[in-house]
Amino acid sequence: MTHPFDPTDLTTKAQRLVEAAHAAGADAADVVAATGTSLGIDVRDGHIEETDRSEGEDVTLRVFCGGRIASVSANGFREMTALAERAVAMARTAPEDRFAGLAGPDELETAFADLDLLDPVEVDAAALATRARAAEEAALAVPGVTKSGGASASWRVGGMVLATSNGFCGGYVASRHGVSVTAIAGEGTGMERDYDFDSRTHLEDLADAAEIGRRAGERAIARVNPRKLSTRTADVVYEPRVARSLVGHLIGAINGAAIARGTGFLKDRLGTAVFPEALSLIDDPTRPRGLASRPFDGEGRPARPLTLIDKGVLTQWLLDTASARELGLTPNGRAGRGGAGPSPTSTNLTLTPGTATQAELLAEIGTGLLVTDLIGHGVNAVTGDYSRGASGFWVEGGEIAYPVSEITLAGNLVPMFASLVAGNDVDTRSAHHVPSLLVRTLTIAGQ
């Protein structure tokens, strides 16, 4: 299967829509166009349960009339004149926004790096079905696995173009391959399930489907016959798969839009230590084959690596044009695009790994909890109060003793961040490369 994305054709249409906006009376405008093709296969018990193929093209036009702004979206570039006229009419009745605007001409990227984001390998439904079946078969082959929760394999190619009335026009294409499988162990009310997955821009980097299935099966078996804990406090180790969520909470707290509203719980911490000195956090949109890589940001600014936390010290907010202007700061190329307009986002994150293995972190805590799964979204963005449902394994004598479930972890992210100890087992299956993380003294609410 080949992808029909033609960047030349899409950029030409985007530029024409910008021109139509000016003809309709806009003072300035930008256009974001995204197109994509995806194919996914779901398998259960060896049989194809669902095949999902989609193709689409989405266009968003943003116009500026003085200090007034409006955005309109459409499925494709049909009726450009009508689309532009509708956007301008909406902008003229909108409230003024003195912070929004386009990036200046001297702030725009002019040389687009090749980040190797497009895999030329062609994928068809038969290949995806074979991959999904291999994952499921391997999971079912693990002794003790009783059922399949299903397996899937997917492929996607998508392109994005940005054109602005101050001279920027750029685009890029990225591919994505993925495999996931869920295994079920035990019987009746004692059944437990777990999963494993991988996601990469290039097929050659994707983990072997049978290995993914084997890991899913072993994880499900390990969860059988969980116990409940009484309420207590303990040190907690987050495995990499769930440790990413802690970094995600940090990213939400340093989003420039939240800081401008005064709602981020780290709003007064810029220039101060929030992590231990051993930890740094780097956001790098130029990572080759990165899952969130991009040659420019959502406003046309250069994509450059940015150290968010340097040896424990918070050094940057994530800033787009509007949040930077409101805070009196300089944008740092972190505008993402989605919906009506740009907003601050991170890209590929890397947290400094430590030297200890996960087993050594467990030995360090002696008695405590290894978290392998989290439930819910119980974080207060204003105060940093933290409460998440969890399951995992109780640790005694520095080793896993038995599985546990139906517990809640509670604390506050400020002291949690300050206590972090990183392992050396970085998980690279997402845009956030994070190792196991040890957090000191959390409350574990149980029975």
KOLZA-660665 format. One line per 10 residues: their letters; for each residue x, y, z of C-alpha. Coordinates in pm, whole numbers, plus 50000, padded with zeros to 5 digits. Example, Ala and Ser with C-alpha at 12.3 -4.5 7.8 and 13.67 -1.06 7.14 Angstrom:
// residues 2
AS = 51230,49550,50780; 51367,49894,50714
// end
This chain:
// residues 447
MTHPFDPTDL = 50000,50000,50000; 50137,50342,49910; 50044,50676,50060; 49888,50943,49835; 50033,51240,50023; 50173,51499,49785; 50342,51780,49982; 50371,52000,49675; 50000,51982,49600; 49902,52033,49965
TTKAQRLVEA = 50131,52331,50017; 50002,52496,49701; 49645,52460,49822; 49737,52593,50168; 49900,52900,50015; 49594,52960,49799; 49371,52948,50107; 49593,53206,50281; 49555,53428,49975; 49177,53377,49984
AHAAGADAAD = 49173,53491,50347; 49353,53812,50258; 49114,53869,49968; 48825,53831,50213; 48966,54104,50435; 49197,53930,50683; 49505,54120,50801; 49695,53794,50851; 49624,53421,50833; 49771,53078,50862
VVAATGTSLG = 49660,52737,50737; 49733,52393,50881; 49652,52098,50660; 49688,51735,50767; 49632,51426,50560; 49672,51063,50649; 49614,50701,50561; 49588,50429,50824; 49526,50056,50830; 49464,49842,51136
IDVRDGHIEE = 49386,49475,51192; 49236,49331,51512; 49270,48957,51572; 49115,48736,51838; 49163,48360,51864; 49344,48360,51532; 49057,48516,51340; 49039,48868,51204; 48784,49048,51415; 48801,49390,51252
TDRSEGEDVT = 48981,49567,50969; 48990,49945,50985; 49116,50157,50699; 49080,50533,50683; 49194,50822,50469; 49129,51185,50540; 49230,51544,50490; 49165,51815,50747; 49221,52186,50702; 49214,52465,50963
LRVFCGGRIA = 49224,52831,50862; 49302,53092,51128; 49249,53459,51044; 49340,53784,51219; 49135,54099,51179; 49309,54357,51393; 49323,54200,51737; 49033,53966,51663; 49082,53604,51569; 48870,53317,51438
SVSANGFREM = 48940,52964,51316; 48736,52742,51086; 48796,52382,50987; 48693,52175,50688; 48748,51832,50537; 48964,51938,50246; 49015,52250,50036; 48677,52271,49868; 48508,52614,49849; 48812,52809,49968
TALAERAVAM = 48654,53148,49909; 48347,53064,50118; 48566,52919,50392; 48779,53233,50405; 48480,53466,50405; 48318,53273,50690; 48637,53291,50897; 48673,53666,50845; 48307,53726,50934; 48353,53529,51256
ARTAPEDRFA = 48672,53716,51346; 48507,54055,51311; 48259,53965,51584; 48509,53790,51813; 48653,53949,52128; 48999,54100,52101; 49302,53891,52194; 49610,54108,52242; 49848,53815,52286; 49781,53592,51982
GLAGPDELET = 49958,53646,51653; 50189,53499,51392; 50559,53444,51446; 50772,53724,51304; 50935,53672,50963; 51281,53666,51123; 51171,53392,51365; 51075,53134,51102; 51257,52817,51009; 51418,52827,50664
AFADLDLLDP = 51609,52497,50646; 51418,52177,50721; 51623,51890,50864; 51567,51535,50741; 51464,51350,51055; 51404,51014,50882; 51039,51003,50980; 50899,50826,50673; 50942,50452,50632; 50920,50357,50260
VEVDAAALAT = 50816,49999,50344; 50475,49917,50198; 50225,49751,50432; 49911,49558,50349; 49635,49393,50550; 49782,49043,50510; 50114,49149,50662; 49940,49318,50953; 49722,49012,51016; 50029,48790,51020
RARAAEEAAL = 50198,49020,51272; 49893,49033,51501; 49847,48654,51488; 50214,48598,51576; 50178,48819,51884; 49859,48645,51995; 49999,48294,51939; 50308,48374,52145; 50094,48511,52429; 49871,48201,52430
AVPGVTKSGG = 50178,47976,52431; 50287,48107,52772; 50192,47839,53031; 49904,47966,53244; 49756,48201,52986; 49396,48092,52941; 49254,48338,52691; 49341,48606,52443; 49223,48959,52497; 49297,49027,52132
ASASWRVGGM = 49593,49147,51932; 49631,49426,51682; 49879,49552,51427; 49862,49890,51263; 50031,50119,51015; 49981,50487,50949; 50134,50754,50730; 50040,51118,50780; 50150,51450,50640; 50127,51801,50782
VLATSNGFCG = 50165,52137,50605; 50175,52486,50756; 50144,52802,50546; 50134,53154,50689; 50081,53499,50544; 50421,53614,50669; 50604,53384,50429; 50635,53045,50595; 50546,52728,50407; 50666,52385,50515
GYVASRHGVS = 50553,52028,50551; 50666,51683,50654; 50547,51321,50645; 50579,51060,50919; 50494,50691,50943; 50398,50477,51239; 50399,50098,51287; 50251,49933,51593; 50170,49598,51753; 49986,49528,52077
VTAIAGEGTG = 49839,49223,52247; 49643,49150,52564; 49672,48818,52747; 49438,48678,53013; 49543,48436,53287; 49340,48255,53550; 48977,48148,53548; 48638,48297,53640; 48649,48584,53886; 49020,48520,53933
MERDYDFDSR = 49113,48622,53581; 49384,48883,53537; 49496,49055,53221; 49796,49249,53102; 49935,49368,52772; 50248,49457,52584; 50312,49668,52275; 50560,49848,52058; 50534,50156,51835; 50798,50287,51592
THLEDLADAA = 50830,50511,51288; 51016,50238,51094; 50914,49875,51069; 51272,49752,51104; 51285,49904,51454; 50964,49735,51571; 51008,49460,51829; 50939,49106,51713; 50567,49032,51741; 50629,48699,51914
EIGRRAGERA = 50845,48871,52176; 50568,49123,52241; 50321,48838,52284; 50549,48646,52518; 50596,48951,52741; 50221,49010,52754; 50161,48652,52859; 50426,48658,53129; 50292,48985,53266; 49939,48842,53288
IARVNPRKLS = 50059,48527,53466; 50248,48732,53722; 49929,48917,53821; 49724,48607,53913; 49594,48586,54274; 49660,48944,54380; 49629,49047,54740; 49494,49364,54897; 49705,49584,55119; 49615,49763,55438
TRTADVVYEP = 49666,50140,55432; 50029,50234,55489; 50316,50449,55367; 50602,50306,55164; 50860,50377,54899; 50732,50309,54549; 50908,50213,54226; 50727,50294,53903; 50824,50071,53612; 50908,50270,53293
RVARSLVGHL = 50569,50215,53133; 50393,50401,53415; 50686,50624,53514; 50616,50819,53194; 50300,50948,53359; 50504,51130,53623; 50694,51313,53349; 50362,51386,53184; 50237,51555,53502; 50552,51769,53504
IGAINGAAIA = 50496,51871,53142; 50140,51976,53220; 50265,52187,53509; 50517,52382,53296; 50284,52446,53001; 50304,52819,52928; 49929,52852,52886; 49872,52710,53235; 50143,52935,53379; 49985,53240,53214
RGTGFLKDRL = 49652,53148,53377; 49829,53104,53709; 49706,52746,53742; 50023,52537,53719; 50141,52408,54057; 50501,52488,53955; 50420,52846,53853; 50657,52994,54114; 50936,52742,54069; 51119,52862,53754
GTAVFPEALS = 51491,52875,53827; 51461,52651,54133; 51530,52282,54189; 51228,52058,54131; 51416,51730,54062; 51727,51594,54234; 52055,51722,54090; 52120,51391,53914; 51819,51437,53684; 51778,51647,53371
LIDDPTRPRG = 51489,51651,53126; 51546,51735,52759; 51281,51797,52495; 51418,51719,52150; 51201,51753,51837; 51503,51664,51620; 51542,51305,51743; 51590,51090,51429; 51292,50857,51383; 51136,51005,51696
LASRPFDGEG = 50767,50949,51751; 50710,51322,51814; 50985,51465,51594; 50916,51760,51366; 51134,51994,51154; 50945,52305,51273; 50686,52386,51535; 50318,52464,51486; 50389,52831,51414; 50684,52779,51177
RPARPLTLID = 50959,52839,51431; 51274,52623,51429; 51259,52293,51612; 51556,52280,51850; 51643,52069,52156; 51547,52240,52481; 51665,52153,52831; 51359,52186,53053; 51526,52069,53371; 51901,52109,53403
KGVLTQWLLD = 52058,51911,53687; 51735,51930,53880; 51664,52300,53814; 51353,52401,53617; 51484,52629,53339; 51201,52669,53086; 50829,52688,53034; 50682,52538,52716; 50592,52848,52513; 50404,52935,52198
TASARELGLT = 50349,53292,52074; 50043,53372,52286; 50168,53231,52616; 50512,53388,52568; 50363,53733,52502; 50134,53708,52802; 50428,53615,53024; 50664,53869,52870; 50900,53595,52748; 51040,53472,52417
PNGRAGRGGA = 50868,53178,52239; 51085,52866,52236; 50947,52667,51944; 50702,52455,52142; 50379,52541,51960; 50172,52240,51865; 49874,52251,51632; 49539,52090,51685; 49185,52220,51688; 49141,52596,51663
GPSPTSTNLT = 49500,52711,51696; 49845,52661,51846; 49910,52565,52205; 50229,52478,52395; 50338,52114,52372; 50639,51897,52436; 50786,51663,52174; 51038,51384,52241; 51137,51382,52607; 51439,51212,52761
LTPGTATQAE = 51487,51186,53137; 51842,51126,53254; 51881,50756,53338; 52059,50644,53650; 52294,50351,53697; 52077,50112,53899; 51874,49831,53749; 51512,49796,53849; 51612,49502,54069; 51867,49724,54243
LLAEIGTGLL = 51603,49992,54303; 51382,49727,54464; 51674,49615,54676; 51728,49976,54781; 51372,50018,54909; 51373,49676,55079; 51001,49683,55155; 50764,49873,54930; 50568,49867,54607; 50648,49812,54239
VTDLIGHGVN = 50376,49981,54032; 50299,49830,53692; 49957,49979,53617; 49776,50304,53697; 49406,50387,53682; 49232,50722,53660; 49363,51078,53631; 49357,51201,53989; 49601,51491,53975; 49513,51845,54083
AVTGDYSRGA = 49692,52071,53834; 49669,52370,54068; 49801,52214,54390; 49993,51910,54262; 49793,51675,54487; 49823,51324,54349; 49583,51031,54378; 49587,50739,54133; 49444,50389,54143; 49721,50133,54100
SGFWVEGGEI = 49822,49770,54089; 50157,49597,54088; 50370,49391,54326; 50455,49412,54694; 50826,49396,54762; 50983,49236,55070; 51352,49187,55134; 51421,49377,54813; 51243,49118,54598; 50893,49079,54453
AYPVSEITLA = 50679,48890,54704; 50327,48885,54555; 50091,49080,54324; 49861,49347,54469; 49558,49528,54333; 49277,49766,54433; 49506,50021,54594; 49536,50397,54564; 49858,50598,54568; 49839,50942,54728
GNLVPMFASL = 50085,51226,54777; 50185,51559,54629; 50391,51590,54313; 50627,51857,54449; 50790,51631,54714; 50746,51331,54483; 50953,51502,54214; 51213,51608,54469; 51265,51248,54583; 51302,51080,54243
VAGNDVDTRS = 51573,50822,54183; 51609,50699,53824; 51695,50349,53708; 51890,50259,53395; 51612,50075,53209; 51491,50347,52969; 51180,50249,52771; 51198,50384,52414; 50856,50273,52290; 50698,50617,52311
AHHVPSLLVR = 50802,50978,52261; 50887,50993,52633; 51207,50799,52707; 51187,50734,53080; 51342,50469,53309; 51204,50315,53626; 51156,50582,53891; 51176,50544,54268; 50952,50779,54468; 50999,50806,54842
TLTIAGQ = 50721,50768,55099; 50383,50766,54930; 50058,50685,55106; 49910,50355,54987; 49538,50341,55059; 49409,49984,55074; 49142,49791,55258
// end
